[in-house]
Amino acid sequence: MKAMILAAGLGTRMRPLTNHTPKPLLKIGGKPLIVWHIDRLRDAGFTQIVINVAYLGQQIIDYLGDGSQFGVQIKFSDEQHEGALETAGGIVKALPLLSDTFLVVNGDVWTDYPFDINYSLEDRFLAKLILVKNPQHNLDGDFYLTGTQKRYTFSGIGYYSKDMFKGLEYGKKPLSPLLFSAIEEHRVITELYEGEWYDIGTPERLNILDKLLKGSSFVTKKYK
């Protein structure tokens, strides 16, 4: 299975930190956000990673190179010419680089979720979404946990079948409409993850996590 890291966002809410640096290269705990993902994906057995880039994307390409310095192979889906294509649009463009079932993780979250390179979607499902407990900035949640009437927040981590994006035209497209359509057809399952997960959406949240990563034994000993 291949993995895709979404790294094409503008990072608007992170300004002024992202005025000259793309959000995935902002450092927490001594290394860029995106490198935390790459390291954990590699440790989980993922050796082939696709990364989409747009805003200040060349910086990401130059920093990561072909991935060999991190023990993986990286291929870039470059959206710099057309501008960020949003999540579904970015996946559609990158689809030729991906496996039949692939993992996607948002570049602006930090988590210790155990990525599963051996996960297999049943034929009737198009996606499995990983949910987390609702943070203060999203108390209403996003999706129902399968088999319950409880809504939780989408973590930005999901396993997808290429069939979910089959036939979609190239262009700017959000992911949510596709997900809700597939949910209505009972072709999406969700799972609640109760481990560490942080949405790095603002400079304040970035600063909080940076302090945690530098000073908390639950991270520095296990993940650094």
N, C-alpha and C positions, 0 to 999 in steps of 0.2 A: 504494500500500500504506500502511496505517496501522500505527502502532507503539503498543505498550502497555508502560508502566512499572509494575512491581509495587511498590507503596509502602504496603501495608496492614499490614505486620507489626508486631508488638509491640516488637521491638528489645530483647527480654529480656536477651540476652547483652551488650548495650551499656550496661546500667545501671552507674553512675548517670547517664550522659550522656543517656539517653533518658527519664529520669524526667519531664522537662518539655518535651522536644524530640523530635519524631518522627525516627527514624534518617535518612530521606531529606534532612532539613534540616541534619544535622550537616555542618560545613564541613571540607573538605580542600583544601589548596592555595589557600585564600582564597575558595572558593565551595561551596555545598551540593552534596552527592553527587548529588542528582537533577538539578541544573543542568548538571553535567558531561554527563549522559546527554542532556538536552534539547539542549544545544549541539552535541553530536556527531551526534545524530539530524538536527537541522536542517541541519548541514553536509553530511550524506549525502543530503539531499533530502526528508526526512520533514517534512511541514508539519502533519500531523494526528496528534496524540498523545493517547492515552487513559491516564489514571492512576487506579488504584484506591486508595482511602484508607480507613482505619479508625481505628487508634489515633492520637489527637491529629490526626486528619485535617483538621480545620478550619484548622489552622496551615498545612498544605500548600496548601490551597485559597486561603487568604488571601495566601500568599507568591507563588504562581505566577499567580494570576488566570486570565485567559483565554489566557495564553501570548503575547499580542501583544508584550510587552516582550522576549521571546526570539525573536521572528520566527516563531512557530508558533501553531497553534490547539490549545488544550488543552480536552479534555472530561473530567470526573471521573465515575468510577463509585464512588458513595459507599456504603461498607459500615459507616459509623459506627453505624447503628441496630442492625444485626444482629451486629456484631463481625466480625473478619476471617474471610473465607470460605475461606481457604487458596487455593492457586494455581488449581486447576481451578475451584473454586467462584467465585472472583473473575473468571475469564475468562468463565464461563457468564453471570454477571450483566452483564458488559460487552459480551457478544457483539453486541447490536444496534448498538453504536457502532463495531464493527470491520469491516474489509474481509474479503473472502472468504479471502484469505491475509493473515496479519498477523505482525508481528514482536513478540516479547515479550522484555523484558530485566528481570532482577531489579534492584530499586532499590538493593540493598546490595552491588553489585560495582562495580569501576572497571576499565575496559578501553579499549584503543585498537582493538578489533575493528572492521573496516570494515563497518558496517551497510549492507546492500544493498537499496535500495528497489525494485530491479527483479527481485529473486529470485522465481522461479516454481517451485512444487512440481509435480513430475510427478503426473498424475492418480492413480496408485496409491499415492502417499505422503500421509500425514496430517501429518507433521512432519519437520523437519530440526533436529537438535540440534547446537549448537556445544560441543565438548569442549575441555578444556585439560589440560595436564600435571598430574599429581596433586600437590597441595600437601601439606605435612607433616601437616595435620590431616585428610587424606582419601587416604591412600596406596593404598587398595584400589580407588579410582575408583568410578564409578557405572554407566557404560555401555561396551559394546564399541565400538571404532571400526569402522565398516562395512568389511567385507572382511578383518578381522584378528581375532586372539584377544587383543588388548590392551585393557585397561580404562582409561578415562580419566575425569576429573571433569567433570560437567556444569557448564558455565559460567554457567547461568542465562539464556542467550541461545538463542532458538529461533524458527524460522519454523513457523507452524501453519496448517492448513486449518480453516475453520469446521466441516467435516464431522467432525472429531475430537470435537467437543463436541455434535454434533447429538443431540437426544433426551435429553440429561442434564437431570435436574430441578434446579431452583434449590436451593442449600443449600451447606453446608460440605463441600468435597471436595478431597483432595490430588491432585496431578498424577501422581505416580509410578505408581499402578495403571493409569491410562489409558495411560501411555507403555509400560509393560511389556506390556500387552495388545496394543497396536499393534505393538510390536516382535515379538511372537510371530507376528503375521500378516504380518511383513516389510513393514510400512508406515511404518517410520521409518528415516531415514538419519542418519548422524552424520559430522561433519567435525572434524578436529583443528586448533585455532588455537594457534599457538606465539608469538604476540605478547604484549603486556603485559596481564595480568589479575590482579586482586586481589580476594579475598573479604574484605569489610569486616565481619567477624563479631564482633570484640571491640574494646575500646578500644585494646588494644596494637596490633592490625593497623591501626586507624584512625590512630594516632600515627605508625606506620612510614610509611604511605603519604603522610600529610601532610608529613612531612619530605622524602620523595622528590619530591613535587610542588613543594615550595618550593625545593628545592636542586638538582634534577637537570636537566641541560640537555635530556635526551631528552623531558621532559615540558614544562617551562616554555617552551621555544621553540616547540614544535610544537602543544601543545594548550591553552595558557592563553589 
